[in-house]
Amino acid sequence: MVDLDFHVDPEIGPDLATRLIRLWTDVTNADGAVGLVPPVTVDDVRPLADKAFGAVRTGESHLVVAETGGEPVGFFFLEHRPGPLFRHWAELKRLQIRPDLQGAGLGTELLQAAAQSARDLGLEQLRARVRGGTGAEAFYVKHGYEIVARVPDAIRVAPGDDREEIYLILRL
Ligand SMILES: CC(C)(COP(=O)(O)OP(=O)(O)OC[C@H]1O[C@@H](n2cnc3c(N)ncnc32)[C@H](O)[C@@H]1OP(=O)(O)O)[C@@H](O)C(=O)NCCC(=O)NCCS
């Protein structure tokens, strides 16, 4: 049984940044669909991660880190769409659990933390986008999300391997 502690918008110093980038790399290399295609190194992940961390530092988005024994084992971002018309919702991005801990219920806890964080921010909806062909949409649907759109051929995983992008909404 792994107990998770959640940290909302922690200060992203060099040590935490390094640990999260390593986690993101490991999840990608275990076939996780979190913005990249394996194989990757930490240097491949860093530009995407630094951009996401930058948005957290300026308050444009939020980061929630799940730790056990002081070690980050999962995280996600809540990202706002810029502009005044979209302040009532955020997009849940890069939801991930360390590969060796997947399948034990921690992802469900992380998803529940996402909904709670969104409520705490006064949001009315959470959105997610899932890479077609991974089956991950079933995880969201099981926890109350509704599939609202499928955009064909939106994601080019490799030449000749285009995937649909599945849009989901959770009403809070
Ligand atoms: C998605 C993720 C966060 C779920 O975390 P987890 O700790 O494995 O989830 P849980 O153990 O709480 O729940 C697992 C359940 O979700 C289902 N599930 C999780 N990922 C799934 C996937 N990609 N396809 C189909 N089902 C999936 C499992 O089959 C399981 O179902 P069950 O409870 O009926 O047995 C984790 O698997 C992960 O980090 N994946 C890699 C990153 C990724 O692809 N993230 C999704 C971005 S959209």
The ligand as a Gaussian input file, in Angstrom:
#p B3LYP/6-31G(d) Opt

LIG

0 1
 C       -2.962000       6.443000     -16.939000
 C       -2.283000       6.220000     -15.587000
 C       -2.011000       7.567000     -14.929000
 C       -3.234000       5.430000     -14.700000
 O       -2.564000       5.215000     -13.490000
 P       -2.632000       3.797000     -12.770000
 O       -2.010000       3.925000     -11.444000
 O       -2.114000       2.753000     -13.667000
 O       -4.228000       3.666000     -12.642000
 P       -5.089000       2.822000     -11.616000
 O       -4.301000       1.656000     -11.107000
 O       -5.719000       3.716000     -10.620000
 O       -6.269000       2.349000     -12.563000
 C       -5.951000       1.491000     -13.550000
 C       -7.219000       1.248000     -14.321000
 O       -7.221000       2.108000     -15.443000
 C       -7.070000       1.332000     -16.598000
 N       -6.091000       1.984000     -17.466000
 C       -5.075000       2.780000     -17.123000
 N       -4.400000       3.151000     -18.211000
 C       -5.017000       2.577000     -19.243000
 C       -4.791000       2.562000     -20.629000
 N       -3.782000       3.230000     -21.181000
 N       -5.636000       1.855000     -21.369000
 C       -6.654000       1.173000     -20.845000
 N       -6.913000       1.142000     -19.540000
 C       -6.097000       1.845000     -18.764000
 C       -6.530000       0.002000     -16.125000
 O       -6.874000      -1.043000     -17.008000
 C       -7.226000      -0.162000     -14.789000
 O       -8.541000      -0.581000     -14.959000
 P       -9.269000      -1.503000     -13.841000
 O       -9.320000      -0.673000     -12.587000
 O      -10.610000      -1.757000     -14.439000
 O       -8.396000      -2.692000     -13.688000
 C       -0.977000       5.412000     -15.707000
 O       -1.271000       4.150000     -16.268000
 C        0.086000       6.090000     -16.516000
 O        0.881000       6.854000     -15.992000
 N        0.165000       5.809000     -17.823000
 C        1.211000       6.336000     -18.661000
 C        1.000000       7.796000     -18.947000
 C       -0.239000       8.008000     -19.783000
 O       -0.393000       7.414000     -20.822000
 N       -1.113000       8.901000     -19.264000
 C       -2.376000       9.179000     -19.919000
 C       -2.293000      10.457000     -20.652000
 S       -3.844000      10.769000     -21.466000

